[in-house]
Amino acid sequence: DTAVSQTPKYLVTQMGNDKSIKCEQNLGHDTMYWYKQDSKKFLKIMFSYNNKELIINETVPNRFSPKSPDKAHLNLHINSLELGDSAVYFCASSGDRGPYEQYFGPGTRLTVT
Amino acid sequence: GQNIDQPTEMTATEGAIVQINCTYQTSGFNGLFWYQQHAGEAPTFLSYNVLDGLEEKGRFSSFLSRSKGYSYLLLKELQMKDSASYLCAVRVEYGNKLVFGAGTILRVKS
């Protein structure tokens, strides 16, 4: 019954490593998003895909690369992890009818040591 | 630029009414959302305003004045479970891009 799911829930890794976070939604939504929530709890959009097409690409280091194999999945790959990448990463999705509210996954807490 | 301001923290008593304000200055406006986020959990959708006025949803109401760049979330009959962070977010022009405020931490005391 999970609407938006993410794996893993926790990720602890060392600087310089490469890691991926996976997201899946079973709501039949067309649009998916990645957000970063930093230690000050500020939630900021990173990317958005609509039907596998990238539509929002904020000013994010190119070490971050999203991939959408189909409209139900949106993965985030991060190369050469840095200390400043430590945050909670949320995936979200929204449908094609107003008000287009976004449904968030449970988050992935990434800690880079 | 995008600027969304909310109070950092508020405290209220169980059973009372609390109003959380949000002011915004954004490059575009296509609606304002309120989300609730409990500690360690995902944000969940509470309300949406795109026209001026009040939207009521049970114990929660949200108000919008586009000319003033102002919104508030009103929580009535406060319960302990309402202790959470409340995020104001503006949908700006393209895509379904939401710009979030930093959130208001509400503490409900007995």
HADDOCK unambig.tbl for C-alpha pairs under 7 A between the chains (distance, minus, plus):
assign (segid A and resid 41 and name CA) (segid B and resid 102 and name CA) 6.54 0.50 0.50
assign (segid A and resid 42 and name CA) (segid B and resid 102 and name CA) 4.90 0.50 0.50
assign (segid A and resid 43 and name CA) (segid B and resid 100 and name CA) 6.13 0.50 0.50
assign (segid A and resid 44 and name CA) (segid B and resid 99 and name CA) 6.97 0.50 0.50
assign (segid A and resid 44 and name CA) (segid B and resid 100 and name CA) 6.82 0.50 0.50
assign (segid A and resid 55 and name CA) (segid B and resid 95 and name CA) 6.71 0.50 0.50
assign (segid A and resid 101 and name CA) (segid B and resid 45 and name CA) 6.84 0.50 0.50
assign (segid A and resid 103 and name CA) (segid B and resid 44 and name CA) 6.82 0.50 0.50
assign (segid A and resid 104 and name CA) (segid B and resid 42 and name CA) 5.90 0.50 0.50
assign (segid A and resid 104 and name CA) (segid B and resid 43 and name CA) 6.27 0.50 0.50
assign (segid A and resid 104 and name CA) (segid B and resid 44 and name CA) 6.95 0.50 0.50
assign (segid A and resid 105 and name CA) (segid B and resid 42 and name CA) 6.23 0.50 0.50
assign (segid A and resid 106 and name CA) (segid B and resid 41 and name CA) 6.06 0.50 0.50
assign (segid A and resid 106 and name CA) (segid B and resid 42 and name CA) 5.05 0.50 0.50
assign (segid A and resid 107 and name CA) (segid B and resid 42 and name CA) 6.46 0.50 0.50
